[in-house]
Structure formats: structure tokens, C-alpha cells
């Protein structure tokens, strides 16, 4: 008989699996770990729109850093 902790863990996995499928359909390019971290941040009060803006800005900066010619 699974414990209540195991049931909660399984439910959390199922939620992340569903969110990952939605994320994939929306081409967010977030893996399960990144998605799980985002969900955790939002559950802890981070503004989802602000989080989205930060992720986009970090991706933009990373892209610029990899395409910038070396000085």
C-alpha cells in the first residue's frame, strides 16, 4: 500500500508530465527540470509574466553571447 508521501510524489510527476506535454506543444523549449523549477517558483509567489520575461531575456543574452565574434 503506497504511503501518502508516495501518492503526492506520483501526483506531482503526473502534473509535470501534463505540463511538459503542453509546454512541448507550445514550443517553449523547457525540459522537465526547467519546467518543474518554473512551477515551483510560481507556487512560491513569483509573477508568471515576470518569470517569462526573465527566461526570454536570458535566452536572448545567451544567443547573443554565442553568436558574438570574439574581440
PDB file of N, H, CA, C and O in Angstrom:
ATOM      1  N   UNK A   1       0.846  -1.179   0.000  1.00  0.00           N
ATOM      2  CA  UNK A   1       0.000   0.000   0.000  1.00  0.00           C
ATOM      3  C   UNK A   1       0.894   1.247   0.000  1.00  0.00           C
ATOM      4  O   UNK A   1       1.700   1.437   0.911  1.00  0.00           O
ATOM      5  N   UNK A   2       0.746   2.092  -1.026  1.00  0.00           N
ATOM      6  H   UNK A   2       0.092   1.937  -1.766  1.00  0.00           H
ATOM      7  CA  UNK A   2       1.598   3.279  -1.099  1.00  0.00           C
ATOM      8  C   UNK A   2       1.268   4.277   0.006  1.00  0.00           C
ATOM      9  O   UNK A   2       0.115   4.459   0.396  1.00  0.00           O
ATOM     10  N   UNK A   3       2.318   4.906   0.486  1.00  0.00           N
ATOM     11  H   UNK A   3       3.255   4.758   0.169  1.00  0.00           H
ATOM     12  CA  UNK A   3       2.114   5.905   1.533  1.00  0.00           C
ATOM     13  C   UNK A   3       1.561   7.189   0.924  1.00  0.00           C
ATOM     14  O   UNK A   3       1.557   7.370  -0.294  1.00  0.00           O
ATOM     15  N   UNK A   4       1.099   8.064   1.793  1.00  0.00           N
ATOM     16  H   UNK A   4       1.102   7.917   2.782  1.00  0.00           H
ATOM     17  CA  UNK A   4       0.550   9.343   1.334  1.00  0.00           C
ATOM     18  C   UNK A   4       1.639  10.160   0.629  1.00  0.00           C
ATOM     19  O   UNK A   4       1.365  10.862  -0.344  1.00  0.00           O
ATOM     20  N   UNK A   5       2.877  10.061   1.131  1.00  0.00           N
ATOM     21  H   UNK A   5       3.099   9.491   1.922  1.00  0.00           H
ATOM     22  CA  UNK A   5       4.011  10.769   0.518  1.00  0.00           C
ATOM     23  C   UNK A   5       4.232  10.276  -0.913  1.00  0.00           C
ATOM     24  O   UNK A   5       4.456  11.078  -1.819  1.00  0.00           O
ATOM     25  N   UNK A   6       4.168   8.950  -1.116  1.00  0.00           N
ATOM     26  H   UNK A   6       3.986   8.299  -0.379  1.00  0.00           H
ATOM     27  CA  UNK A   6       4.339   8.378  -2.450  1.00  0.00           C
ATOM     28  C   UNK A   6       3.226   8.829  -3.389  1.00  0.00           C
ATOM     29  O   UNK A   6       3.471   9.105  -4.563  1.00  0.00           O
ATOM     30  N   UNK A   7       2.011   8.902  -2.871  1.00  0.00           N
ATOM     31  H   UNK A   7       1.812   8.678  -1.917  1.00  0.00           H
ATOM     32  CA  UNK A   7       0.881   9.344  -3.689  1.00  0.00           C
ATOM     33  C   UNK A   7       1.047  10.796  -4.112  1.00  0.00           C
ATOM     34  O   UNK A   7       0.752  11.152  -5.253  1.00  0.00           O
ATOM     35  N   UNK A   8       1.516  11.632  -3.197  1.00  0.00           N
ATOM     36  H   UNK A   8       1.755  11.343  -2.270  1.00  0.00           H
ATOM     37  CA  UNK A   8       1.748  13.041  -3.531  1.00  0.00           C
ATOM     38  C   UNK A   8       2.851  13.174  -4.576  1.00  0.00           C
ATOM     39  O   UNK A   8       2.741  13.970  -5.509  1.00  0.00           O
ATOM     40  N   UNK A   9       3.909  12.393  -4.413  1.00  0.00           N
ATOM     41  H   UNK A   9       3.998  11.747  -3.655  1.00  0.00           H
ATOM     42  CA  UNK A   9       5.020  12.421  -5.363  1.00  0.00           C
ATOM     43  C   UNK A   9       4.550  11.985  -6.755  1.00  0.00           C
ATOM     44  O   UNK A   9       4.919  12.591  -7.761  1.00  0.00           O
ATOM     45  N   UNK A  10       3.746  10.942  -6.800  1.00  0.00           N
ATOM     46  H   UNK A  10       3.447  10.449  -5.983  1.00  0.00           H
ATOM     47  CA  UNK A  10       3.218  10.451  -8.077  1.00  0.00           C
ATOM     48  C   UNK A  10       2.303  11.490  -8.719  1.00  0.00           C
ATOM     49  O   UNK A  10       2.359  11.700  -9.931  1.00  0.00           O
ATOM     50  N   UNK A  11       1.471  12.134  -7.924  1.00  0.00           N
ATOM     51  H   UNK A  11       1.425  11.963  -6.940  1.00  0.00           H
ATOM     52  CA  UNK A  11       0.577  13.171  -8.450  1.00  0.00           C
ATOM     53  C   UNK A  11       1.384  14.338  -9.005  1.00  0.00           C
ATOM     54  O   UNK A  11       1.037  14.895 -10.047  1.00  0.00           O
ATOM     55  N   UNK A  12       2.459  14.710  -8.314  1.00  0.00           N
ATOM     56  H   UNK A  12       2.741  14.258  -7.468  1.00  0.00           H
ATOM     57  CA  UNK A  12       3.315  15.803  -8.787  1.00  0.00           C
ATOM     58  C   UNK A  12       3.969  15.434 -10.111  1.00  0.00           C
ATOM     59  O   UNK A  12       4.070  16.270 -11.009  1.00  0.00           O
ATOM     60  N   UNK A  13       4.416  14.183 -10.239  1.00  0.00           N
ATOM     61  H   UNK A  13       4.334  13.503  -9.510  1.00  0.00           H
ATOM     62  CA  UNK A  13       5.009  13.724 -11.507  1.00  0.00           C
ATOM     63  C   UNK A  13       3.992  13.801 -12.647  1.00  0.00           C
ATOM     64  O   UNK A  13       4.317  14.226 -13.756  1.00  0.00           O
ATOM     65  N   UNK A  14       2.774  13.389 -12.362  1.00  0.00           N
ATOM     66  H   UNK A  14       2.510  13.043 -11.461  1.00  0.00           H
ATOM     67  CA  UNK A  14       1.733  13.424 -13.386  1.00  0.00           C
ATOM     68  C   UNK A  14       1.439  14.855 -13.825  1.00  0.00           C
ATOM     69  O   UNK A  14       1.243  15.114 -15.013  1.00  0.00           O
ATOM     70  N   UNK A  15       1.409  15.779 -12.875  1.00  0.00           N
ATOM     71  H   UNK A  15       1.568  15.568 -11.911  1.00  0.00           H
ATOM     72  CA  UNK A  15       1.179  17.188 -13.207  1.00  0.00           C
ATOM     73  C   UNK A  15       2.302  17.705 -14.095  1.00  0.00           C
ATOM     74  O   UNK A  15       2.043  18.364 -15.102  1.00  0.00           O
ATOM     75  N   UNK A  16       3.543  17.413 -13.730  1.00  0.00           N
ATOM     76  H   UNK A  16       3.753  16.878 -12.911  1.00  0.00           H
ATOM     77  CA  UNK A  16       4.686  17.869 -14.533  1.00  0.00           C
ATOM     78  C   UNK A  16       4.647  17.220 -15.913  1.00  0.00           C
ATOM     79  O   UNK A  16       4.959  17.878 -16.906  1.00  0.00           O
ATOM     80  N   UNK A  17       4.273  15.954 -15.997  1.00  0.00           N
ATOM     81  H   UNK A  17       4.019  15.419 -15.191  1.00  0.00           H
ATOM     82  CA  UNK A  17       4.163  15.290 -17.302  1.00  0.00           C
ATOM     83  C   UNK A  17       3.141  15.993 -18.191  1.00  0.00           C
ATOM     84  O   UNK A  17       3.391  16.214 -19.376  1.00  0.00           O
ATOM     85  N   UNK A  18       1.999  16.341 -17.623  1.00  0.00           N
ATOM     86  H   UNK A  18       1.795  16.161 -16.660  1.00  0.00           H
ATOM     87  CA  UNK A  18       0.957  17.037 -18.387  1.00  0.00           C
ATOM     88  C   UNK A  18       1.433  18.421 -18.804  1.00  0.00           C
ATOM     89  O   UNK A  18       1.262  18.826 -19.954  1.00  0.00           O
ATOM     90  N   UNK A  19       2.034  19.145 -17.859  1.00  0.00           N
ATOM     91  H   UNK A  19       2.173  18.816 -16.925  1.00  0.00           H
ATOM     92  CA  UNK A  19       2.554  20.477 -18.189  1.00  0.00           C
ATOM     93  C   UNK A  19       3.664  20.398 -19.234  1.00  0.00           C
ATOM     94  O   UNK A  19       3.782  21.279 -20.085  1.00  0.00           O
ATOM     95  N   UNK A  20       4.478  19.343 -19.172  1.00  0.00           N
ATOM     96  H   UNK A  20       4.382  18.626 -18.480  1.00  0.00           H
ATOM     97  CA  UNK A  20       5.543  19.172 -20.161  1.00  0.00           C
ATOM     98  C   UNK A  20       4.955  18.952 -21.556  1.00  0.00           C
ATOM     99  O   UNK A  20       5.460  19.495 -22.539  1.00  0.00           O
ATOM    100  N   UNK A  21       3.903  18.168 -21.639  1.00  0.00           N
ATOM    101  H   UNK A  21       3.492  17.727 -20.841  1.00  0.00           H
ATOM    102  CA  UNK A  21       3.253  17.951 -22.936  1.00  0.00           C
ATOM    103  C   UNK A  21       2.711  19.264 -23.493  1.00  0.00           C
ATOM    104  O   UNK A  21       2.877  19.551 -24.678  1.00  0.00           O
ATOM    105  N   UNK A  22       2.069  20.055 -22.650  1.00  0.00           N
ATOM    106  H   UNK A  22       1.935  19.822 -21.687  1.00  0.00           H
ATOM    107  CA  UNK A  22       1.563  21.368 -23.074  1.00  0.00           C
ATOM    108  C   UNK A  22       2.724  22.258 -23.489  1.00  0.00           C
ATOM    109  O   UNK A  22       2.660  22.944 -24.509  1.00  0.00           O
ATOM    110  N   UNK A  23       3.781  22.241 -22.690  1.00  0.00           N
ATOM    111  H   UNK A  23       3.833  21.684 -21.861  1.00  0.00           H
ATOM    112  CA  UNK A  23       4.973  23.038 -22.970  1.00  0.00           C
ATOM    113  C   UNK A  23       5.577  22.663 -24.324  1.00  0.00           C
ATOM    114  O   UNK A  23       6.002  23.532 -25.085  1.00  0.00           O
ATOM    115  N   UNK A  24       5.610  21.373 -24.612  1.00  0.00           N
ATOM    116  H   UNK A  24       5.264  20.667 -23.994  1.00  0.00           H
ATOM    117  CA  UNK A  24       6.145  20.901 -25.892  1.00  0.00           C
ATOM    118  C   UNK A  24       5.271  21.374 -27.050  1.00  0.00           C
ATOM    119  O   UNK A  24       5.786  21.820 -28.075  1.00  0.00           O
ATOM    120  N   UNK A  25       3.961  21.278 -26.890  1.00  0.00           N
ATOM    121  H   UNK A  25       3.543  20.915 -26.058  1.00  0.00           H
ATOM    122  CA  UNK A  25       3.049  21.742 -27.938  1.00  0.00           C
ATOM    123  C   UNK A  25       3.203  23.237 -28.206  1.00  0.00           C
ATOM    124  O   UNK A  25       3.019  23.695 -29.334  1.00  0.00           O
ATOM    125  N   UNK A  26       3.542  23.994 -27.161  1.00  0.00           N
ATOM    126  H   UNK A  26       3.691  23.622 -26.245  1.00  0.00           H
ATOM    127  CA  UNK A  26       3.711  25.443 -27.288  1.00  0.00           C
ATOM    128  C   UNK A  26       5.142  25.844 -27.657  1.00  0.00           C
ATOM    129  O   UNK A  26       5.459  27.030 -27.741  1.00  0.00           O
ATOM    130  N   UNK A  27       6.001  24.845 -27.877  1.00  0.00           N
ATOM    131  H   UNK A  27       5.743  23.881 -27.808  1.00  0.00           H
ATOM    132  CA  UNK A  27       7.404  25.092 -28.259  1.00  0.00           C
ATOM    133  C   UNK A  27       8.130  26.027 -27.292  1.00  0.00           C
ATOM    134  O   UNK A  27       8.802  26.968 -27.716  1.00  0.00           O
ATOM    135  N   UNK A  28       7.992  25.763 -25.993  1.00  0.00           N
ATOM    136  H   UNK A  28       7.446  24.999 -25.649  1.00  0.00           H
ATOM    137  CA  UNK A  28       8.667  26.605 -25.000  1.00  0.00           C
ATOM    138  C   UNK A  28      10.148  26.264 -24.866  1.00  0.00           C
ATOM    139  O   UNK A  28      10.924  27.071 -24.356  1.00  0.00           O
ATOM    140  N   UNK A  29      10.541  25.089 -25.315  1.00  0.00           N
ATOM    141  H   UNK A  29       9.910  24.433 -25.729  1.00  0.00           H
ATOM    142  CA  UNK A  29      11.924  24.610 -25.215  1.00  0.00           C
ATOM    143  C   UNK A  29      12.385  24.494 -23.763  1.00  0.00           C
ATOM    144  O   UNK A  29      13.564  24.682 -23.462  1.00  0.00           O
ATOM    145  N   UNK A  30      11.454  24.184 -22.872  1.00  0.00           N
ATOM    146  H   UNK A  30      10.496  24.031 -23.116  1.00  0.00           H
ATOM    147  CA  UNK A  30      11.792  23.917 -21.475  1.00  0.00           C
ATOM    148  C   UNK A  30      11.810  22.405 -21.271  1.00  0.00           C
ATOM    149  O   UNK A  30      10.899  21.702 -21.708  1.00  0.00           O
ATOM    150  N   UNK A  31      12.857  21.907 -20.600  1.00  0.00           N
ATOM    151  H   UNK A  31      13.597  22.478 -20.245  1.00  0.00           H
ATOM    152  CA  UNK A  31      12.846  20.482 -20.271  1.00  0.00           C
ATOM    153  C   UNK A  31      12.054  20.279 -18.976  1.00  0.00           C
ATOM    154  O   UNK A  31      11.587  21.243 -18.368  1.00  0.00           O
ATOM    155  N   UNK A  32      11.909  19.036 -18.569  1.00  0.00           N
ATOM    156  H   UNK A  32      12.288  18.253 -19.062  1.00  0.00           H
ATOM    157  CA  UNK A  32      11.092  18.754 -17.382  1.00  0.00           C
ATOM    158  C   UNK A  32      11.658  19.419 -16.121  1.00  0.00           C
ATOM    159  O   UNK A  32      10.901  19.904 -15.280  1.00  0.00           O
ATOM    160  N   UNK A  33      12.968  19.438 -15.996  1.00  0.00           N
ATOM    161  H   UNK A  33      13.583  19.044 -16.679  1.00  0.00           H
ATOM    162  CA  UNK A  33      13.586  20.057 -14.818  1.00  0.00           C
ATOM    163  C   UNK A  33      13.330  21.551 -14.797  1.00  0.00           C
ATOM    164  O   UNK A  33      12.939  22.104 -13.768  1.00  0.00           O
ATOM    165  N   UNK A  34      13.548  22.209 -15.929  1.00  0.00           N
ATOM    166  H   UNK A  34      13.865  21.761 -16.764  1.00  0.00           H
ATOM    167  CA  UNK A  34      13.308  23.652 -16.009  1.00  0.00           C
ATOM    168  C   UNK A  34      11.841  23.974 -15.745  1.00  0.00           C
ATOM    169  O   UNK A  34      11.517  24.928 -15.038  1.00  0.00           O
ATOM    170  N   UNK A  35      10.973  23.172 -16.319  1.00  0.00           N
ATOM    171  H   UNK A  35      11.236  22.397 -16.894  1.00  0.00           H
ATOM    172  CA  UNK A  35       9.541  23.378 -16.116  1.00  0.00           C
ATOM    173  C   UNK A  35       9.164  23.196 -14.646  1.00  0.00           C
ATOM    174  O   UNK A  35       8.379  23.971 -14.099  1.00  0.00           O
ATOM    175  N   UNK A  36       9.723  22.180 -14.021  1.00  0.00           N
ATOM    176  H   UNK A  36      10.361  21.551 -14.466  1.00  0.00           H
ATOM    177  CA  UNK A  36       9.462  21.935 -12.609  1.00  0.00           C
ATOM    178  C   UNK A  36       9.943  23.103 -11.749  1.00  0.00           C
ATOM    179  O   UNK A  36       9.269  23.497 -10.798  1.00  0.00           O
ATOM    180  N   UNK A  37      11.106  23.653 -12.085  1.00  0.00           N
ATOM    181  H   UNK A  37      11.654  23.333 -12.857  1.00  0.00           H
ATOM    182  CA  UNK A  37      11.618  24.817 -11.351  1.00  0.00           C
ATOM    183  C   UNK A  37      10.707  26.026 -11.535  1.00  0.00           C
ATOM    184  O   UNK A  37      10.448  26.762 -10.583  1.00  0.00           O
ATOM    185  N   UNK A  38      10.224  26.229 -12.747  1.00  0.00           N
ATOM    186  H   UNK A  38      10.434  25.630 -13.520  1.00  0.00           H
ATOM    187  CA  UNK A  38       9.304  27.345 -13.001  1.00  0.00           C
ATOM    188  C   UNK A  38       8.021  27.188 -12.193  1.00  0.00           C
ATOM    189  O   UNK A  38       7.536  28.151 -11.599  1.00  0.00           O
ATOM    190  N   UNK A  39       7.476  25.987 -12.171  1.00  0.00           N
ATOM    191  H   UNK A  39       7.870  25.205 -12.653  1.00  0.00           H
ATOM    192  CA  UNK A  39       6.253  25.731 -11.404  1.00  0.00           C
ATOM    193  C   UNK A  39       6.503  26.009  -9.927  1.00  0.00           C
ATOM    194  O   UNK A  39       5.678  26.631  -9.257  1.00  0.00           O
ATOM    195  N   UNK A  40       7.631  25.550  -9.430  1.00  0.00           N
ATOM    196  H   UNK A  40       8.300  25.045  -9.975  1.00  0.00           H
ATOM    197  CA  UNK A  40       7.972  25.772  -8.026  1.00  0.00           C
ATOM    198  C   UNK A  40       8.095  27.260  -7.709  1.00  0.00           C
ATOM    199  O   UNK A  40       7.602  27.720  -6.679  1.00  0.00           O
ATOM    200  N   UNK A  41       8.750  28.012  -8.591  1.00  0.00           N
ATOM    201  H   UNK A  41       9.150  27.638  -9.428  1.00  0.00           H
ATOM    202  CA  UNK A  41       8.875  29.456  -8.386  1.00  0.00           C
ATOM    203  C   UNK A  41       7.505  30.127  -8.359  1.00  0.00           C
ATOM    204  O   UNK A  41       7.238  30.976  -7.508  1.00  0.00           O
ATOM    205  N   UNK A  42       6.643  29.743  -9.289  1.00  0.00           N
ATOM    206  H   UNK A  42       6.860  29.053  -9.980  1.00  0.00           H
ATOM    207  CA  UNK A  42       5.304  30.339  -9.352  1.00  0.00           C
ATOM    208  C   UNK A  42       4.495  29.973  -8.112  1.00  0.00           C
ATOM    209  O   UNK A  42       3.782  30.813  -7.563  1.00  0.00           O
ATOM    210  N   UNK A  43       4.605  28.717  -7.669  1.00  0.00           N
ATOM    211  H   UNK A  43       5.184  28.035  -8.115  1.00  0.00           H
ATOM    212  CA  UNK A  43       3.901  28.304  -6.451  1.00  0.00           C
ATOM    213  C   UNK A  43       4.378  29.085  -5.229  1.00  0.00           C
ATOM    214  O   UNK A  43       3.641  29.248  -4.257  1.00  0.00           O
ATOM    215  N   UNK A  44       5.621  29.564  -5.291  1.00  0.00           N
ATOM    216  H   UNK A  44       6.220  29.431  -6.081  1.00  0.00           H
ATOM    217  CA  UNK A  44       6.182  30.324  -4.172  1.00  0.00           C
ATOM    218  C   UNK A  44       6.023  31.826  -4.342  1.00  0.00           C
ATOM    219  O   UNK A  44       6.650  32.602  -3.621  1.00  0.00           O
ATOM    220  N   UNK A  45       5.188  32.242  -5.291  1.00  0.00           N
ATOM    221  H   UNK A  45       4.679  31.611  -5.877  1.00  0.00           H
ATOM    222  CA  UNK A  45       4.818  33.646  -5.382  1.00  0.00           C
ATOM    223  C   UNK A  45       5.448  34.466  -6.482  1.00  0.00           C
ATOM    224  O   UNK A  45       5.162  35.659  -6.592  1.00  0.00           O
ATOM    225  N   UNK A  46       6.304  33.864  -7.310  1.00  0.00           N
ATOM    226  H   UNK A  46       6.537  32.895  -7.221  1.00  0.00           H
ATOM    227  CA  UNK A  46       6.902  34.619  -8.408  1.00  0.00           C
ATOM    228  C   UNK A  46       5.832  34.905  -9.455  1.00  0.00           C
ATOM    229  O   UNK A  46       5.024  34.037  -9.787  1.00  0.00           O
ATOM    230  N   UNK A  47       5.835  36.125  -9.968  1.00  0.00           N
ATOM    231  H   UNK A  47       6.491  36.830  -9.699  1.00  0.00           H
ATOM    232  CA  UNK A  47       4.885  36.524 -11.001  1.00  0.00           C
ATOM    233  C   UNK A  47       5.204  35.749 -12.289  1.00  0.00           C
ATOM    234  O   UNK A  47       6.329  35.830 -12.782  1.00  0.00           O
ATOM    235  N   UNK A  48       4.237  34.999 -12.846  1.00  0.00           N
ATOM    236  H   UNK A  48       3.323  34.933 -12.446  1.00  0.00           H
ATOM    237  CA  UNK A  48       4.494  34.208 -14.054  1.00  0.00           C
ATOM    238  C   UNK A  48       4.942  35.049 -15.250  1.00  0.00           C
ATOM    239  O   UNK A  48       5.802  34.624 -16.021  1.00  0.00           O
ATOM    240  N   UNK A  49       4.365  36.232 -15.404  1.00  0.00           N
ATOM    241  H   UNK A  49       3.667  36.578 -14.777  1.00  0.00           H
ATOM    242  CA  UNK A  49       4.762  37.087 -16.523  1.00  0.00           C
ATOM    243  C   UNK A  49       6.189  37.577 -16.354  1.00  0.00           C
ATOM    244  O   UNK A  49       6.944  37.643 -17.324  1.00  0.00           O
ATOM    245  N   UNK A  50       6.560  37.919 -15.133  1.00  0.00           N
ATOM    246  H   UNK A  50       5.947  37.865 -14.345  1.00  0.00           H
ATOM    247  CA  UNK A  50       7.932  38.356 -14.866  1.00  0.00           C
ATOM    248  C   UNK A  50       8.907  37.207 -15.114  1.00  0.00           C
ATOM    249  O   UNK A  50       9.983  37.418 -15.675  1.00  0.00           O
ATOM    250  N   UNK A  51       8.543  36.006 -14.704  1.00  0.00           N
ATOM    251  H   UNK A  51       7.670  35.834 -14.249  1.00  0.00           H
ATOM    252  CA  UNK A  51       9.389  34.835 -14.931  1.00  0.00           C
ATOM    253  C   UNK A  51       9.572  34.588 -16.423  1.00  0.00           C
ATOM    254  O   UNK A  51      10.680  34.305 -16.879  1.00  0.00           O
ATOM    255  N   UNK A  52       8.498  34.695 -17.171  1.00  0.00           N
ATOM    256  H   UNK A  52       7.598  34.926 -16.801  1.00  0.00           H
ATOM    257  CA  UNK A  52       8.565  34.538 -18.620  1.00  0.00           C
ATOM    258  C   UNK A  52       9.502  35.568 -19.247  1.00  0.00           C
ATOM    259  O   UNK A  52      10.298  35.239 -20.126  1.00  0.00           O
ATOM    260  N   UNK A  53       9.401  36.800 -18.794  1.00  0.00           N
ATOM    261  H   UNK A  53       8.754  37.066 -18.080  1.00  0.00           H
ATOM    262  CA  UNK A  53      10.258  37.866 -19.310  1.00  0.00           C
ATOM    263  C   UNK A  53      11.724  37.578 -19.010  1.00  0.00           C
ATOM    264  O   UNK A  53      12.584  37.767 -19.870  1.00  0.00           O
ATOM    265  N   UNK A  54      12.007  37.129 -17.808  1.00  0.00           N
ATOM    266  H   UNK A  54      11.308  36.976 -17.109  1.00  0.00           H
ATOM    267  CA  UNK A  54      13.389  36.812 -17.427  1.00  0.00           C
ATOM    268  C   UNK A  54      13.933  35.669 -18.281  1.00  0.00           C
ATOM    269  O   UNK A  54      15.066  35.740 -18.757  1.00  0.00           O
ATOM    270  N   UNK A  55      13.146  34.627 -18.479  1.00  0.00           N
ATOM    271  H   UNK A  55      12.225  34.569 -18.093  1.00  0.00           H
ATOM    272  CA  UNK A  55      13.588  33.489 -19.290  1.00  0.00           C
ATOM    273  C   UNK A  55      13.889  33.940 -20.714  1.00  0.00           C
ATOM    274  O   UNK A  55      14.920  33.571 -21.278  1.00  0.00           O
ATOM    275  N   UNK A  56      12.994  34.736 -21.298  1.00  0.00           N
ATOM    276  H   UNK A  56      12.157  35.036 -20.840  1.00  0.00           H
ATOM    277  CA  UNK A  56      13.219  35.215 -22.667  1.00  0.00           C
ATOM    278  C   UNK A  56      14.468  36.077 -22.754  1.00  0.00           C
ATOM    279  O   UNK A  56      15.236  35.959 -23.709  1.00  0.00           O
ATOM    280  N   UNK A  57      14.679  36.941 -21.770  1.00  0.00           N
ATOM    281  H   UNK A  57      14.055  37.036 -20.995  1.00  0.00           H
ATOM    282  CA  UNK A  57      15.856  37.813 -21.769  1.00  0.00           C
ATOM    283  C   UNK A  57      17.142  37.000 -21.615  1.00  0.00           C
ATOM    284  O   UNK A  57      18.133  37.272 -22.293  1.00  0.00           O
ATOM    285  N   UNK A  58      17.130  36.017 -20.739  1.00  0.00           N
ATOM    286  H   UNK A  58      16.325  35.796 -20.188  1.00  0.00           H
ATOM    287  CA  UNK A  58      18.309  35.166 -20.574  1.00  0.00           C
ATOM    288  C   UNK A  58      18.618  34.395 -21.854  1.00  0.00           C
ATOM    289  O   UNK A  58      19.784  34.242 -22.219  1.00  0.00           O
ATOM    290  N   UNK A  59      17.599  33.919 -22.526  1.00  0.00           N
ATOM    291  H   UNK A  59      16.652  34.044 -22.230  1.00  0.00           H
ATOM    292  CA  UNK A  59      17.818  33.215 -23.792  1.00  0.00           C
ATOM    293  C   UNK A  59      18.373  34.154 -24.859  1.00  0.00           C
ATOM    294  O   UNK A  59      19.248  33.777 -25.638  1.00  0.00           O
ATOM    295  N   UNK A  60      17.855  35.374 -24.883  1.00  0.00           N
ATOM    296  H   UNK A  60      17.144  35.680 -24.250  1.00  0.00           H
ATOM    297  CA  UNK A  60      18.332  36.366 -25.848  1.00  0.00           C
ATOM    298  C   UNK A  60      19.815  36.676 -25.591  1.00  0.00           C
ATOM    299  O   UNK A  60      20.611  36.737 -26.528  1.00  0.00           O
ATOM    300  N   UNK A  61      20.174  36.869 -24.326  1.00  0.00           N
ATOM    301  H   UNK A  61      19.527  36.819 -23.565  1.00  0.00           H
ATOM    302  CA  UNK A  61      21.565  37.154 -23.973  1.00  0.00           C
ATOM    303  C   UNK A  61      22.472  35.968 -24.285  1.00  0.00           C
ATOM    304  O   UNK A  61      23.583  36.154 -24.782  1.00  0.00           O
ATOM    305  N   UNK A  62      22.014  34.763 -24.003  1.00  0.00           N
ATOM    306  H   UNK A  62      21.112  34.612 -23.600  1.00  0.00           H
ATOM    307  CA  UNK A  62      22.810  33.571 -24.293  1.00  0.00           C
ATOM    308  C   UNK A  62      23.026  33.426 -25.791  1.00  0.00           C
ATOM    309  O   UNK A  62      24.117  33.070 -26.238  1.00  0.00           O
ATOM    310  N   UNK A  63      21.990  33.703 -26.559  1.00  0.00           N
ATOM    311  H   UNK A  63      21.104  33.993 -26.196  1.00  0.00           H
ATOM    312  CA  UNK A  63      22.098  33.627 -28.011  1.00  0.00           C
ATOM    313  C   UNK A  63      23.077  34.670 -28.536  1.00  0.00           C
ATOM    314  O   UNK A  63      23.891  34.379 -29.413  1.00  0.00           O
ATOM    315  N   UNK A  64      22.998  35.880 -28.002  1.00  0.00           N
ATOM    316  H   UNK A  64      22.337  36.117 -27.290  1.00  0.00           H
ATOM    317  CA  UNK A  64      23.903  36.950 -28.426  1.00  0.00           C
ATOM    318  C   UNK A  64      25.342  36.620 -28.049  1.00  0.00           C
ATOM    319  O   UNK A  64      26.265  36.930 -28.803  1.00  0.00           O
ATOM    320  N   UNK A  65      25.542  36.003 -26.904  1.00  0.00           N
ATOM    321  H   UNK A  65      24.793  35.752 -26.291  1.00  0.00           H
ATOM    322  CA  UNK A  65      26.887  35.665 -26.447  1.00  0.00           C
ATOM    323  C   UNK A  65      27.516  34.578 -27.316  1.00  0.00           C
ATOM    324  O   UNK A  65      28.727  34.581 -27.538  1.00  0.00           O
ATOM    325  N   UNK A  66      26.700  33.654 -27.806  1.00  0.00           N
ATOM    326  H   UNK A  66      25.716  33.652 -27.626  1.00  0.00           H
ATOM    327  CA  UNK A  66      27.250  32.571 -28.622  1.00  0.00           C
ATOM    328  C   UNK A  66      27.469  32.994 -30.064  1.00  0.00           C
ATOM    329  O   UNK A  66      28.272  32.383 -30.768  1.00  0.00           O
ATOM    330  N   UNK A  67      26.771  34.029 -30.519  1.00  0.00           N
ATOM    331  H   UNK A  67      26.118  34.526 -29.947  1.00  0.00           H
ATOM    332  CA  UNK A  67      26.933  34.477 -31.905  1.00  0.00           C
ATOM    333  C   UNK A  67      27.854  35.678 -32.035  1.00  0.00           C
ATOM    334  O   UNK A  67      28.231  36.052 -33.145  1.00  0.00           O
ATOM    335  N   UNK A  68      28.224  36.291 -30.902  1.00  0.00           N
ATOM    336  H   UNK A  68      27.917  35.987 -30.000  1.00  0.00           H
ATOM    337  CA  UNK A  68      29.095  37.471 -30.948  1.00  0.00           C
ATOM    338  C   UNK A  68      30.507  37.043 -31.338  1.00  0.00           C
ATOM    339  O   UNK A  68      31.028  36.054 -30.823  1.00  0.00           O
ATOM    340  N   UNK A  69      31.125  37.799 -32.254  1.00  0.00           N
ATOM    341  H   UNK A  69      30.702  38.603 -32.672  1.00  0.00           H
ATOM    342  CA  UNK A  69      32.508  37.472 -32.627  1.00  0.00           C
ATOM    343  C   UNK A  69      33.454  37.779 -31.466  1.00  0.00           C
ATOM    344  O   UNK A  69      33.245  38.725 -30.706  1.00  0.00           O
ATOM    345  N   UNK A  70      34.492  36.964 -31.350  1.00  0.00           N
ATOM    346  H   UNK A  70      34.662  36.196 -31.968  1.00  0.00           H
ATOM    347  CA  UNK A  70      35.489  37.200 -30.298  1.00  0.00           C
ATOM    348  C   UNK A  70      36.267  38.460 -30.607  1.00  0.00           C
ATOM    349  O   UNK A  70      36.614  38.719 -31.759  1.00  0.00           O
ATOM    350  N   UNK A  71      36.543  39.247 -29.570  1.00  0.00           N
ATOM    351  H   UNK A  71      36.261  39.037 -28.634  1.00  0.00           H
ATOM    352  CA  UNK A  71      37.256  40.516 -29.762  1.00  0.00           C
ATOM    353  C   UNK A  71      38.740  40.312 -29.817  1.00  0.00           C
ATOM    354  O   UNK A  71      39.490  41.275 -29.974  1.00  0.00           O
TER     355      UNK A  71
END
